[in-house]
């Protein structure tokens, strides 16, 4: 049990430090498709939009009062600096010193679907989710 916890913590620390875990620089193939992105969008609306905004731009209803602004997933620089694995780890484990909690209610598959959706909203400079 301790070994499993150490591996999870090491992965989370890599994600928070800006390093990606080995072998995970792109989306897993099973979620790199329109169906997974649509499922991710539904999960986003249910679990994330309150803080990150309906348009994934960081301007949700609960963003006020946060010490740090929620991530703006429409910003192309977010997509360039955050790997899919890093996004997965932050959703799964939360992010220290921010209001981002761990989402233990989501399965790994659901988290990957969410990541697929989040990466899709920053594909062009003027893209806004529908």
C-alpha positions as CSV (number, residue, x, y, z in Angstrom):
1,X,0.0,0.0,0.0
2,X,2.8,2.4,0.9
3,X,4.5,1.7,-2.5
4,X,1.3,2.5,-4.4
5,X,1.0,5.8,-2.5
6,X,4.6,6.7,-3.3
7,X,4.1,6.1,-7.0
8,X,0.9,8.2,-7.0
9,X,2.7,11.0,-5.1
10,X,5.7,10.9,-7.5
11,X,3.4,11.1,-10.5
12,X,1.5,14.0,-8.9
13,X,4.8,15.8,-8.1
14,X,6.0,15.4,-11.6
15,X,2.8,16.9,-12.9
16,X,2.9,19.9,-10.6
17,X,6.6,20.5,-11.3
18,X,6.0,20.8,-15.0
19,X,7.5,17.5,-16.0
20,X,5.4,14.9,-17.7
21,X,5.4,11.2,-16.8
22,X,7.4,9.0,-19.1
23,X,5.6,7.8,-22.1
24,X,2.6,10.1,-21.8
25,X,3.1,13.1,-24.0
26,X,-0.2,12.8,-26.0
27,X,-3.7,11.6,-25.3
28,X,-4.2,7.8,-25.1
29,X,-5.6,6.6,-28.4
30,X,-8.8,5.3,-26.9
31,X,-9.9,8.9,-25.9
32,X,-8.5,10.8,-28.9
33,X,-11.9,10.9,-30.7
34,X,-15.1,12.9,-31.0
35,X,-17.1,10.5,-28.8
36,X,-14.7,10.8,-25.9
37,X,-14.6,14.6,-26.3
38,X,-18.4,14.8,-26.2
39,X,-18.5,12.6,-23.1
40,X,-15.8,14.8,-21.6
41,X,-17.8,17.9,-22.4
42,X,-20.8,16.5,-20.5
43,X,-18.5,15.8,-17.5
44,X,-17.0,19.2,-17.7
45,X,-20.5,20.9,-17.6
46,X,-21.4,18.8,-14.6
47,X,-18.2,19.0,-12.6
48,X,-16.0,21.9,-13.8
49,X,-18.0,24.7,-15.3
50,X,-19.0,26.2,-12.0
51,X,-15.4,27.3,-11.4
52,X,-13.9,27.2,-14.9
53,X,-16.9,28.7,-16.7
54,X,-19.3,27.4,-19.3
55,X,-16.9,28.3,-22.0
56,X,-13.8,26.8,-20.2
57,X,-12.3,30.3,-20.1
58,X,-11.7,30.4,-16.3
59,X,-14.6,32.7,-15.6
60,X,-17.0,30.5,-13.7
61,X,-19.6,31.7,-11.2
62,X,-17.4,30.5,-8.3
63,X,-14.1,31.9,-9.5
64,X,-14.5,35.0,-7.4
65,X,-12.8,34.8,-4.1
66,X,-10.2,32.3,-5.3
67,X,-6.7,33.4,-4.6
68,X,-5.6,32.0,-8.0
69,X,-7.7,32.3,-11.2
70,X,-9.1,28.9,-12.4
71,X,-7.3,27.7,-15.5
72,X,-8.4,29.1,-18.9
73,X,-8.5,26.0,-21.1
74,X,-9.2,28.2,-24.2
75,X,-5.8,29.7,-23.9
76,X,-3.5,27.9,-26.4
77,X,-0.5,28.4,-24.0
78,X,-2.3,26.1,-21.5
79,X,-2.4,23.3,-24.0
80,X,1.3,23.9,-24.9
81,X,2.6,23.9,-21.4
82,X,0.3,21.2,-19.8
83,X,0.7,17.6,-21.1
84,X,-2.3,15.3,-21.1
85,X,-0.7,13.3,-18.2
86,X,-0.3,16.5,-16.2
87,X,-3.9,17.5,-16.7
88,X,-5.0,14.0,-15.8
89,X,-3.0,14.1,-12.6
90,X,-4.3,17.5,-11.5
91,X,-7.9,16.4,-12.0
92,X,-7.3,13.1,-10.2
93,X,-5.2,14.4,-7.3
94,X,-6.0,18.1,-7.1
95,X,-3.5,21.0,-7.1
96,X,-1.8,22.2,-3.9
97,X,-2.2,25.8,-2.9
98,X,-5.2,26.3,-5.2
99,X,-8.9,25.7,-5.0
100,X,-8.6,22.7,-7.4
101,X,-9.7,19.6,-5.4
102,X,-9.1,16.0,-6.3
103,X,-12.0,14.5,-8.2
104,X,-12.3,11.1,-6.6
105,X,-15.8,10.6,-7.9
106,X,-14.5,10.3,-11.5
107,X,-13.1,7.1,-12.9
108,X,-9.8,7.2,-14.7
109,X,-11.7,6.8,-18.0
110,X,-13.9,9.8,-17.2
111,X,-10.8,11.8,-16.3
112,X,-9.2,11.0,-19.7
113,X,-12.5,12.0,-21.5
114,X,-12.4,15.3,-19.6
115,X,-8.7,15.8,-20.6
116,X,-9.6,15.0,-24.3
117,X,-12.3,17.7,-24.1
118,X,-10.1,20.3,-22.4
119,X,-7.4,19.9,-25.0
120,X,-9.9,20.3,-27.8
121,X,-11.2,23.7,-26.6
122,X,-7.8,25.4,-27.2
123,X,-7.3,24.1,-30.8
124,X,-7.7,27.6,-32.4
125,X,-7.2,31.1,-31.0
126,X,-10.9,32.1,-31.4
127,X,-12.6,28.8,-30.5
128,X,-15.4,28.9,-27.9
129,X,-17.1,25.7,-26.9
130,X,-20.7,25.1,-28.1
